Amino acid sequence: MEFDGMVSIWFGISESLQNLEEYVDIKYTEDGDAIDSKFGMNFEFGYYDEDNIEICFNEDPKNNIEDILSDFSYSELFIPRITELINGKSLSYGINSVIVLYDFKYDEVKREDKSKDIQMELIGAVPYE
């Protein structure tokens, strides 16, 4: 699923920043072997390069795409594409958590992940170059 120049984006709701960080955290065994994050396991792609992920948590939910994504790297390149993908500049609901995975094109094995403390939904994969 690694794909240069593509970015995959998930929006959701998390109870806290700590909860979101734990969701994407890749742990390691004493031997240095990676243990996939809950994020990678739940969306069924497993391991991803930790250097290619950015997350954001906001105390107050937002629904405007530019407000949601403006702090991410290369956002000026992919905000217009996400706006086009969702057919508008805002969501009909508020979100407080975002996961952005660069050089990765998620194949939509699973669109949503819901548990008691986090809900994530794939928005899509678009070019960021």
C-alpha positions, 0 to 999 in steps of 0.5 A, a space after each residue: 500500500 506504499 505509494 509515493 505521492 499519495 496521502 490517505 486521510 482518516 477523520 474521527 472522534 477520540 476521547 483524548 490526544 493520548 487515546 489517539 496517540 496510543 491508537 497509532 503507536 507502533 510498539 516493539 519487542 525486546 528483539 526490535 520486531 514491530 508490533 502493529 498499532 491498533 490503527 494498522 491492525 484494525 484497518 488491516 494493513 499492518 505496519 506503516 512507516 512511522 516517519 510518514 504519519 501525522 495526527 491532530 487532536 482538537 478539544 473542540 470538534 471542527 467541520 470545515 475542511 481547511 480548519 481541519 487540515 491546514 496544519 498538516 504538511 503539504 495541506 495546501 496541495 491536498 485540501 482542494 482534492 479532499 474538498 472535491 472528494 467530499 463534495 464541499 468545504 465542510 462536513 455535516 458533522 464535527 470531528 476532533 481527530 485526524 490521521 494523515 498517512 503520506 506515501 500510502 494509498 489505502 485500498 479500502 479493505 475497511 472504511 470505518 473503525 469504531 470502539 468505545 474510545 475512538 471512531 475513525 473513518 477513511 475519507 480517501 487517498 489523494 495525491 499530495 504532490 
